[in-house]
Amino acid sequence: MSDRLIRATAAENSIRAVGVISTRLTEEARQRHQLSYVATAALGRAMASGLLLASNMKKEGSRVNIHVKGNGPLGTILADAGVDGTVRGYVQHPKVELPPNSRGKLDVGGAVGHQGYLYVVRDVGYGYPYSSTVELVSGEIGEDVANYLVNSEQTPSALLVGVFVGASGVTAAGGLLLQVLPKAARDDSLVSLLESRVSQLSGFTPLLREGKTLQEIMEQLLGDLGLSILPEVQMVRFNCGCSFNRVLGALKMLGEAELQDMIEKDEGAEAICQFCGEVYQANEAELAQLITDLRAEST
């Protein structure tokens, strides 16, 4: 099944539901960054969370940036997702691997760390981006993002994200976001009902591996609450906006002396995009042209 995102409402528009399948894009990230099993799971969860958070933004060009900084060995995890369905991300220490946790599953919490912070930046397409910081509650990412939604956006939320990765790569990844909208947020019974139903699930990826579609998963959770699945299906994908011209622009900012040093010592320059792993090479002539441009701009 192709990577996709769908939206739905339930309980007379009191509940918003968004589901995403992100298997292929998570596998692409794994290959691009040569991620370990646990690093794949951590980044995959962060990217799925980013796509789910970005899904309710309205203005073209809007993006959500999720930055996880825990005290675990993975270091920084960064995912950047857009309302257009694109996402990218990286892990600071992609080769880190840990033994399974006490439940026999990938120890994402231990790899991320149980102490630290989650930073969320929402760029709504105009004005200054909105940023918020919350402490990590588990390092499992899904619980941490749900905690952010409750404490920073005052929106009762349940978030399930998961990644199943084996010897052949990622075979299931995605997530589900359920939110009680503001007009019904004071209805404690509705909030408790959602929490109870989500807690009864074995996880998100086991449902995908059973062959269930996003629609079937939503039907299982909300079918008796007047579920209405919106007809639009949005395709999602791993995509990075880096380019050789952007690399040249970044090199230019180093200044004439640094560029000249690169020409003399390295006979060129190499830059690697953190988000996608793409390697860019600038030769001596291209660096010399940057120096010429800098001199022209200074006159």
Stockholm file with secondary structure:
# STOCKHOLM 1.0

chainA/1-299         MSDRLIRATAAENSIRAVGVISTRLTEEARQRHQLSYVATAALGRAMASGLLLASNMKKEGSRVNIHVKGNGPLGTILADAGVDGTVRGYVQHPKVELPPNSRGKLDVGGAVGHQGYLYVVRDVGYGYPYSSTVELVSGEIGEDVANYLVNSEQTPSALLVGVFVGASGVTAAGGLLLQVLPKAARDDSLVSLLESRVSQLSGFTPLLREGKTLQEIMEQLLGDLGLSILPEVQMVRFNCGCSFNRVLGALKMLGEAELQDMIEKDEGAEAICQFCGEVYQANEAELAQLITDLRAEST
#=GR chainA/1-299 SS CCCEEEEEEETTTTEEEEEEECHHHHHHHHHHHTCCHHHHHHHHHHHHHHHHHHTTCCSTTCEEEEEEEESSTTCEEEEEEETTSEEEEEESSTTCCCCCCTTSSCCHHHHHCSSEEEEEEEECSSSSCEEEEEECSSSSSHHHHHHHHHHHSCCCEEEEEEEEEETTEEEEEEEEEEEECGGGTTCHHHHHHHHHHHHTSCCSHHHHHTTCCHHHHHHHHHGGGTCEEEEEEEECEECCCCCHHHHHHHHHTTCHHHHHHHHHHHSEEEEECTTTCCEEEEEHHHHHHHHHHHHHHHC
#=GC SS_cons         CCCEEEEEEETTTTEEEEEEECHHHHHHHHHHHTCCHHHHHHHHHHHHHHHHHHTTCCSTTCEEEEEEEESSTTCEEEEEEETTSEEEEEESSTTCCCCCCTTSSCCHHHHHCSSEEEEEEEECSSSSCEEEEEECSSSSSHHHHHHHHHHHSCCCEEEEEEEEEETTEEEEEEEEEEEECGGGTTCHHHHHHHHHHHHTSCCSHHHHHTTCCHHHHHHHHHGGGTCEEEEEEEECEECCCCCHHHHHHHHHTTCHHHHHHHHHHHSEEEEECTTTCCEEEEEHHHHHHHHHHHHHHHC
//
